[in-house]
Amino acid sequence: MNFRTYILYSKQIEKYYIGSTSMDISERLRRHNTNHRGYTGQVNDWEIVYFKEFKNKRESQSLGRRIKKRGAKRYLRES
């Protein structure tokens, strides 16, 4: 099973969202863009601006924490 860390961006609210999943990335994006409660449920224009695959959950979550500490915008600019 592969795990993915990803960064989404919404033009409508000009915000980033960092997440990780073992789900297919396109299916995960579809779920973020459907009506639901939670942070990404505010809008439905999320797009994937970055993702990376890992063989295990620990590595995926570790990258997610590093991105959150640095900030998604800064991480993308420096990568």
C-alpha positions as CSV (number, residue, x, y, z in Angstrom):
1,M,0.0,0.0,0.0
2,N,1.3,3.5,-0.9
3,F,0.7,6.6,1.1
4,R,0.6,10.1,-0.2
5,T,1.3,13.5,1.3
6,Y,-0.4,16.3,-0.6
7,I,-1.0,20.0,-0.7
8,L,-4.2,21.5,-2.0
9,Y,-4.9,25.1,-2.9
10,S,-8.2,27.0,-3.1
11,K,-8.2,30.2,-5.2
12,Q,-11.6,31.2,-3.8
13,I,-10.3,31.5,-0.2
14,E,-6.6,31.7,-1.1
15,K,-5.6,29.0,1.4
16,Y,-3.6,25.8,1.4
17,Y,-4.4,22.5,3.0
18,I,-1.9,19.7,3.8
19,G,-3.0,16.1,4.1
20,S,-2.0,12.5,3.8
21,T,-3.9,9.5,2.5
22,S,-3.6,5.9,1.3
23,M,-6.5,6.5,-1.0
24,D,-6.1,7.2,-4.7
25,I,-5.1,10.9,-5.0
26,S,-7.9,11.8,-7.5
27,E,-10.5,10.1,-5.3
28,R,-9.3,12.0,-2.3
29,L,-9.5,15.3,-4.2
30,R,-13.0,14.5,-5.3
31,R,-14.0,14.0,-1.6
32,H,-12.4,17.3,-0.6
33,N,-14.4,19.0,-3.3
34,T,-17.8,17.6,-2.3
35,N,-20.1,19.1,0.3
36,H,-19.0,18.0,3.7
37,R,-18.1,19.5,7.1
38,G,-14.6,20.5,8.0
39,Y,-12.0,22.8,6.7
40,T,-12.0,21.8,3.1
41,G,-15.8,21.8,3.1
42,Q,-15.9,25.6,2.9
43,V,-15.4,25.6,-0.8
44,N,-15.2,23.2,-3.7
45,D,-12.4,24.5,-5.9
46,W,-9.5,22.7,-4.3
47,E,-6.7,21.7,-6.6
48,I,-3.6,19.5,-6.1
49,V,-0.5,21.7,-6.2
50,Y,1.9,19.0,-4.8
51,F,2.0,15.4,-3.8
52,K,4.6,12.8,-3.0
53,E,4.2,9.0,-2.6
54,F,5.8,6.9,0.1
55,K,5.9,3.2,0.9
56,N,4.9,3.7,4.5
57,K,2.5,5.9,6.6
58,R,5.2,7.1,9.0
59,E,7.3,8.8,6.2
60,S,4.2,10.3,4.7
61,Q,3.0,11.8,8.0
62,S,6.5,13.0,8.8
63,L,6.6,15.1,5.6
64,G,3.2,16.4,6.3
65,R,4.4,17.7,9.7
66,R,7.5,19.3,8.2
67,I,5.3,21.1,5.6
68,K,2.9,22.3,8.3
69,K,5.8,23.7,10.4
70,R,7.3,25.5,7.5
71,G,4.1,26.5,5.9
72,A,2.8,25.2,2.5
73,K,3.6,28.4,0.6
74,R,7.1,28.6,1.8
75,Y,7.7,24.8,1.3
76,L,6.5,25.0,-2.3
77,R,8.7,28.0,-3.0
78,E,11.8,26.4,-1.5
79,S,11.2,22.9,-3.1
